[in-house]
Amino acid sequence: AGRGAALAVPMDPKLPKLRLRSNQGHALTGQRLLVAVEAWAPGAGSGGGHPDGHYVAALGPVGDTRTEVLSLLLDADMRLEPFGGAALAELPR
């Protein structure tokens, strides 16, 4: 079975579109995605100059407040794990 390809548009307009190969292309349309770059060189791979990559996770619909906040946190390398018991114990009661 062949895999489809699509161009993902990064949040940062200075970055090039990323060529993704996925069987889920239609389901991922309109979603904010977490992707991984596999090859990034002019003319690299089959992307016609676009970096090649793969889909890691769908964060949610583009424009959704929770999705956009999550995207910004991930972009800033913020930790997303819940606070541990020691940190929660420091909160006022």
C-alpha positions in Angstrom: 0.0 0.0 0.0 1.3 3.4 -0.9 1.7 6.2 1.5 0.4 9.7 0.9 2.4 12.9 1.3 1.5 16.3 2.5 3.3 19.6 3.3 3.1 20.7 6.9 3.3 24.4 7.6 5.4 25.3 10.6 4.3 27.9 13.2 7.5 29.9 12.5 7.1 31.4 9.0 10.9 31.5 8.6 11.0 27.7 8.5 10.3 25.8 5.3 7.2 23.6 4.9 7.9 20.0 5.9 7.1 17.1 3.6 5.3 14.3 5.6 4.5 10.8 4.5 1.4 9.4 6.2 -1.6 7.2 5.6 -3.5 9.6 7.8 -3.2 12.8 5.7 -6.9 13.5 5.5 -7.4 13.0 9.3 -4.4 15.4 10.1 -5.7 18.2 7.9 -6.5 21.2 10.1 -4.6 19.8 13.1 -1.6 21.3 14.9 1.0 18.6 14.6 4.2 17.7 16.4 6.6 16.5 13.8 10.2 15.2 13.6 12.6 16.2 10.9 14.4 13.3 9.2 16.5 15.0 6.5 17.0 18.7 5.8 19.2 19.7 3.0 18.4 21.4 -0.3 17.0 18.7 -2.6 17.2 16.1 0.2 15.0 13.1 -0.1 11.9 13.1 -2.3 10.6 16.4 -1.1 11.8 18.6 -3.9 13.8 20.8 -1.6 11.4 20.5 1.4 12.8 18.8 4.5 11.5 15.3 5.0 9.8 14.4 8.3 7.2 12.3 10.0 4.2 12.9 12.1 4.7 12.3 15.9 1.4 13.5 17.4 -1.7 15.6 16.7 -2.0 18.3 19.4 -5.5 19.4 18.4 -7.4 21.6 16.0 -5.6 24.7 14.6 -6.9 27.8 16.3 -8.2 26.0 19.4 -6.9 27.9 22.5 -5.7 24.7 24.4 -4.0 23.5 21.2 -2.2 26.8 20.6 -1.1 27.1 24.2 0.3 23.5 24.1 2.1 24.3 20.8 3.7 27.4 22.3 4.8 25.5 25.4 6.3 22.7 23.3 8.0 25.2 21.0 9.6 26.8 24.1 10.8 23.4 25.4 8.6 23.8 28.5 8.1 20.7 30.7 4.5 19.4 30.5 4.7 16.8 33.3 2.4 17.4 36.3 4.0 18.9 39.5 5.3 16.3 41.9 4.1 15.8 45.4 6.9 17.9 46.9 6.1 20.9 44.7 2.3 20.6 45.4 3.0 20.4 49.2 4.6 23.9 49.0 1.3 25.5 47.8 -0.7 27.5 50.3 -3.8 25.8 51.6 
